[in-house]
Amino acid sequence: MDRYKMFLPAVLAAAVLLLWSSTFIVNEWQTAIKLRLGEIIGTDYPPGLHFKVPLLNDIKLFDRRIQTLDSSPQRYLTVEQKAVIVDSYVKWRIADPAQYFRSTGGSASRTSRLLSERISGSLREEFGRRTIQEVVSEDRAEMMSDLTKKADLQGNALGVEVIDVRIKKIDLPPEVSESVYMRMRAERERVASDLRAKGKEAGERIRADADRQRTVTLADAYKESEETRGEGDAKATDIYAAAYSADPDFYAFYRSLNAYRGAFGPGGDMMVLQPESEFFRFFRNQGGTAAAVNQEVSK
């Protein structure tokens, strides 16, 4: 009996080792396939504890979570034969573990290489059918949707599901960038020249309208001033006429005094007239009128 007790730990250890080699655990984030002498005999095991035949069965565990393939930037040609440098990434996961194992041997690096080649070919085809403006405009979203569907069909051969294909950045090569910038600069200069020409035209139109309004305003003001002056002259004439009608002799005398003052003022002018001229008629008047005329002239 004591002899059996000596072998009990070894038996228990062997039993534990046999049990451990006869089971395998699939985690929530894993998927598994069972091989028997290299042949797939079981796939898609749910999470939990499962059994296998030791030494006869081999278990391959794969990560079934969404993976990211971040490719290096690649150069593609558009339909105008313009080169663009595209930086993209792919979201994928294992959809068929058995097919994934047959196609890639379960190697993540080989899967990335094969998938990258397929995505690169699809990108080259899509960019070759579009212009630069289309790939950077709203059509880009439609292109990404078509590219994702096409990549997913190609991924079925690898046992993977392509969830999304996205372009992070599209750059132009230096030689293309310079020509694009020159064209953009020329376009901006053309727009600026057009705006300046339109502004100059609008300015000339505004100045012409202002000059027209100024001419019209001055003409209206001149017309109004002439009308006012005419009305004033008419009133003055009426006043002079009324005054002349009230005392014609005094009016004639007053006009003569103004004429004498202008003629005999300090101008040094010379006049040659006959003494009997009508201009001197008040000098010939008797009764003190001539003295009054001399007094007014002396002033």
C-alpha positions as CSV (number, residue, x, y, z in Angstrom):
1,M,0.0,0.0,0.0
2,D,2.8,2.3,0.8
3,R,4.3,1.5,-2.5
4,Y,1.2,2.7,-4.3
5,K,1.3,5.9,-2.3
6,M,4.8,6.6,-3.7
7,F,3.5,6.5,-7.3
8,L,0.3,8.6,-6.5
9,P,1.9,12.0,-7.1
10,A,3.4,10.8,-10.4
11,V,0.0,9.4,-11.5
12,L,-1.8,12.7,-10.5
13,A,0.8,14.7,-12.4
14,A,0.5,12.5,-15.4
15,A,-3.3,12.8,-15.2
16,V,-3.1,16.6,-15.0
17,L,-0.7,16.7,-17.9
18,L,-3.0,14.5,-19.9
19,L,-6.0,16.6,-19.1
20,W,-4.1,19.8,-19.9
21,S,-2.9,18.4,-23.3
22,S,-6.4,17.2,-24.1
23,T,-8.1,20.6,-23.7
24,F,-7.7,24.1,-25.2
25,I,-9.3,27.4,-24.3
26,V,-10.7,29.9,-26.8
27,N,-11.0,33.5,-25.5
28,E,-13.6,36.0,-26.4
29,W,-11.3,37.8,-28.9
30,Q,-10.1,34.6,-30.5
31,T,-11.2,32.1,-33.1
32,A,-9.7,28.6,-33.5
33,I,-9.3,25.7,-36.0
34,K,-8.5,22.1,-35.1
35,L,-6.0,20.1,-37.2
36,R,-5.5,16.4,-37.4
37,L,-2.2,15.5,-39.0
38,G,-2.3,18.9,-40.8
39,E,-5.9,18.5,-42.0
40,I,-8.5,20.9,-40.8
41,I,-11.3,19.0,-39.0
42,G,-12.9,21.7,-36.9
43,T,-13.4,25.5,-37.2
44,D,-15.2,28.4,-35.6
45,Y,-15.1,27.3,-32.0
46,P,-17.1,29.4,-29.6
47,P,-15.3,31.0,-26.5
48,G,-14.8,28.5,-23.7
49,L,-13.1,25.1,-22.9
50,H,-12.8,22.5,-25.7
51,F,-11.2,19.1,-26.0
52,K,-8.7,17.6,-28.4
53,V,-6.7,14.4,-28.8
54,P,-3.2,14.9,-27.6
55,L,-0.4,14.5,-30.1
56,L,-3.0,13.8,-32.9
57,N,-4.7,17.2,-32.9
58,D,-3.2,20.6,-33.3
59,I,-5.0,23.9,-32.4
60,K,-4.4,27.2,-34.2
61,L,-5.7,30.3,-32.5
62,F,-6.2,33.6,-34.4
63,D,-7.1,37.1,-33.3
64,R,-10.6,37.8,-34.6
65,R,-10.7,41.5,-33.6
66,I,-10.6,44.2,-36.2
67,Q,-7.0,44.7,-37.5
68,T,-5.5,47.8,-39.1
69,L,-3.3,47.6,-42.1
70,D,-1.4,50.9,-42.4
71,S,0.2,50.9,-45.8
72,S,3.2,53.1,-46.8
73,P,2.4,56.0,-49.2
74,Q,2.2,54.8,-52.8
75,R,2.3,56.8,-56.1
76,Y,-0.6,56.5,-58.5
77,L,-1.5,58.1,-61.8
78,T,-4.8,59.9,-62.4
79,V,-6.7,59.9,-65.7
80,E,-4.8,63.1,-66.7
81,Q,-1.5,61.2,-66.1
82,K,-0.8,63.3,-63.0
83,A,1.0,61.5,-60.2
84,V,-0.4,61.6,-56.7
85,I,1.1,60.2,-53.5
86,V,-1.6,58.4,-51.5
87,D,-1.4,57.4,-47.9
88,S,-4.2,54.9,-47.0
89,Y,-5.2,52.3,-44.4
90,V,-7.5,49.3,-44.2
91,K,-9.7,47.9,-41.5
92,W,-10.1,44.1,-41.7
93,R,-10.8,41.0,-39.6
94,I,-10.8,37.2,-40.0
95,A,-14.1,36.0,-41.4
96,D,-13.3,32.4,-42.4
97,P,-10.6,30.8,-40.1
98,A,-10.2,27.8,-42.3
99,Q,-9.7,29.7,-45.5
100,Y,-7.5,32.2,-43.7
101,F,-5.2,29.4,-42.7
102,R,-5.2,27.8,-46.1
103,S,-4.4,31.1,-47.9
104,T,-1.9,32.7,-45.5
105,G,-0.8,29.8,-43.2
106,G,-2.1,31.9,-40.3
107,S,0.8,34.5,-40.8
108,A,-0.3,38.0,-40.0
109,S,2.7,39.5,-42.0
110,R,1.8,37.4,-45.1
111,T,-1.8,38.5,-44.7
112,S,-0.8,42.1,-44.6
113,R,1.4,41.7,-47.7
114,L,-1.3,39.9,-49.8
115,L,-4.0,42.3,-48.7
116,S,-1.8,45.3,-49.3
117,E,-1.1,44.1,-52.9
118,R,-4.9,43.7,-53.6
119,I,-5.8,47.1,-52.1
120,S,-2.9,48.8,-54.0
121,G,-4.2,47.4,-57.3
122,S,-7.7,48.5,-56.6
123,L,-6.5,52.0,-55.7
124,R,-4.4,52.2,-58.9
125,E,-7.5,51.3,-60.9
126,E,-9.8,53.8,-59.1
127,F,-7.3,56.6,-59.4
128,G,-6.7,55.8,-63.1
129,R,-10.4,56.4,-63.8
130,R,-10.6,59.8,-62.0
131,T,-9.2,63.3,-62.2
132,I,-7.3,65.0,-59.4
133,Q,-10.3,67.2,-58.7
134,E,-12.6,64.2,-58.4
135,V,-10.4,62.3,-55.9
136,V,-10.2,65.4,-53.6
137,S,-13.8,66.4,-53.9
138,E,-17.1,64.9,-52.7
139,D,-16.7,62.1,-55.2
140,R,-13.9,60.7,-52.9
141,A,-16.5,59.3,-50.5
142,E,-18.2,57.4,-53.3
143,M,-14.8,56.1,-54.5
144,M,-14.0,54.8,-50.9
145,S,-17.3,53.0,-50.8
146,D,-16.7,51.3,-54.1
147,L,-13.1,50.5,-53.1
148,T,-14.3,48.9,-49.9
149,K,-16.8,46.7,-51.7
150,K,-14.2,45.6,-54.2
151,A,-11.5,44.9,-51.5
152,D,-14.0,42.9,-49.5
153,L,-14.7,40.6,-52.5
154,Q,-10.9,40.2,-53.0
155,G,-10.4,39.5,-49.3
156,N,-12.8,36.6,-49.4
157,A,-10.1,34.6,-51.1
158,L,-7.9,35.2,-48.1
159,G,-10.7,34.4,-45.6
160,V,-10.8,38.0,-44.3
161,E,-13.5,40.6,-44.3
162,V,-12.5,44.1,-45.4
163,I,-14.5,46.5,-43.3
164,D,-13.3,49.9,-44.5
165,V,-10.7,51.4,-46.8
166,R,-9.7,55.0,-46.1
167,I,-7.4,57.5,-47.6
168,K,-5.6,59.6,-44.9
169,K,-3.8,62.0,-47.2
170,I,-3.3,62.8,-50.9
171,D,-0.1,64.7,-51.8
172,L,1.3,65.9,-55.0
173,P,4.9,65.2,-56.0
174,P,7.1,68.3,-55.9
175,E,7.2,68.7,-59.7
176,V,3.4,68.4,-59.9
177,S,2.9,70.7,-56.9
178,E,4.8,73.5,-58.5
179,S,2.8,73.4,-61.7
180,V,-0.4,73.2,-59.8
181,Y,0.6,76.2,-57.6
182,M,1.6,78.1,-60.7
183,R,-1.8,77.4,-62.3
184,M,-3.6,78.4,-59.1
185,R,-1.6,81.6,-58.8
186,A,-2.4,82.4,-62.5
187,E,-6.0,81.7,-61.9
188,R,-6.1,83.9,-58.7
189,E,-4.3,86.7,-60.6
190,R,-6.8,86.4,-63.4
191,V,-9.7,86.7,-60.9
192,A,-8.0,89.7,-59.2
193,S,-7.5,91.4,-62.6
194,D,-11.1,90.8,-63.4
195,L,-12.2,92.2,-60.1
196,R,-10.0,95.3,-60.5
197,A,-11.4,95.8,-64.0
198,K,-15.0,95.6,-62.7
199,G,-14.1,97.9,-59.8
200,K,-12.5,100.4,-62.2
201,E,-15.6,100.3,-64.5
202,A,-17.9,100.8,-61.5
203,G,-15.7,103.7,-60.3
204,E,-15.9,105.3,-63.7
205,R,-19.6,104.9,-63.8
206,I,-20.0,106.4,-60.3
207,R,-17.7,109.3,-61.2
208,A,-19.6,109.9,-64.5
209,D,-22.9,109.8,-62.6
210,A,-21.5,112.2,-60.0
211,D,-20.3,114.6,-62.7
212,R,-23.6,114.4,-64.4
213,Q,-25.4,115.2,-61.1
214,R,-23.0,118.0,-60.5
215,T,-23.6,119.5,-63.9
216,V,-27.4,119.2,-63.5
217,T,-27.2,120.7,-60.0
218,L,-25.1,123.6,-61.2
219,A,-27.4,124.1,-64.1
220,D,-30.4,124.1,-61.9
221,A,-28.8,126.5,-59.4
222,Y,-27.7,128.8,-62.3
223,K,-31.2,128.7,-63.7
224,E,-32.7,129.4,-60.3
225,S,-30.2,132.2,-59.7
226,E,-31.0,133.8,-63.1
227,E,-34.7,133.5,-62.4
228,T,-34.2,135.1,-59.0
229,R,-32.0,137.8,-60.5
230,G,-34.5,138.4,-63.2
231,E,-37.3,138.7,-60.7
232,G,-35.2,141.1,-58.7
233,D,-34.3,143.2,-61.8
234,A,-38.0,143.2,-62.7
235,K,-38.9,144.4,-59.2
236,A,-36.1,147.0,-59.3
237,T,-37.4,148.2,-62.7
238,D,-40.9,148.4,-61.4
239,I,-39.6,150.5,-58.4
240,Y,-37.5,152.7,-60.7
241,A,-40.5,153.1,-63.0
242,A,-42.8,154.0,-60.1
243,A,-40.3,156.4,-58.8
244,Y,-39.7,158.0,-62.2
245,S,-43.5,158.3,-62.7
246,A,-43.9,160.0,-59.3
247,D,-41.4,162.8,-60.2
248,P,-39.8,162.6,-63.7
249,D,-37.8,165.8,-63.2
250,F,-36.2,164.7,-60.0
251,Y,-35.4,161.3,-61.5
252,A,-33.7,162.9,-64.4
253,F,-31.8,165.1,-62.1
254,Y,-30.7,162.1,-59.9
255,R,-29.5,160.2,-63.0
256,S,-27.5,163.2,-64.1
257,L,-25.9,163.5,-60.7
258,N,-24.8,159.8,-60.9
259,A,-23.4,160.4,-64.4
260,Y,-21.5,163.5,-63.2
261,R,-20.1,161.6,-60.2
262,G,-18.8,158.9,-62.5
263,A,-17.5,161.3,-65.1
264,F,-15.7,163.7,-62.8
265,G,-14.4,161.2,-60.3
266,P,-10.7,160.7,-59.5
267,G,-9.9,158.7,-62.6
268,G,-8.0,161.2,-64.7
269,D,-10.2,160.6,-67.7
270,M,-10.7,163.2,-70.4
271,M,-14.0,164.0,-72.1
272,V,-14.4,166.5,-74.9
273,L,-18.0,167.8,-75.1
274,Q,-19.7,171.0,-76.2
275,P,-20.9,173.2,-73.4
276,E,-24.3,173.2,-75.0
277,S,-24.5,169.4,-74.8
278,E,-27.4,167.8,-73.1
279,F,-25.0,166.3,-70.6
280,F,-24.4,169.8,-69.1
281,R,-28.0,171.0,-69.1
282,F,-28.2,171.2,-65.3
283,F,-25.1,173.5,-65.3
284,R,-27.1,176.0,-67.3
285,N,-30.1,175.9,-64.9
286,Q,-30.7,179.1,-62.9
287,G,-32.1,179.4,-59.4
288,G,-29.3,177.6,-57.5
289,T,-29.6,174.2,-59.2
290,A,-26.1,174.4,-60.8
291,A,-24.6,175.2,-57.4
292,A,-26.2,172.1,-56.0
293,V,-24.7,170.1,-58.9
294,N,-21.3,171.5,-58.2
295,Q,-21.6,170.6,-54.5
296,E,-22.6,167.1,-55.3
297,V,-19.7,166.7,-57.8
298,S,-17.2,168.0,-55.3
299,K,-18.2,165.3,-53.0
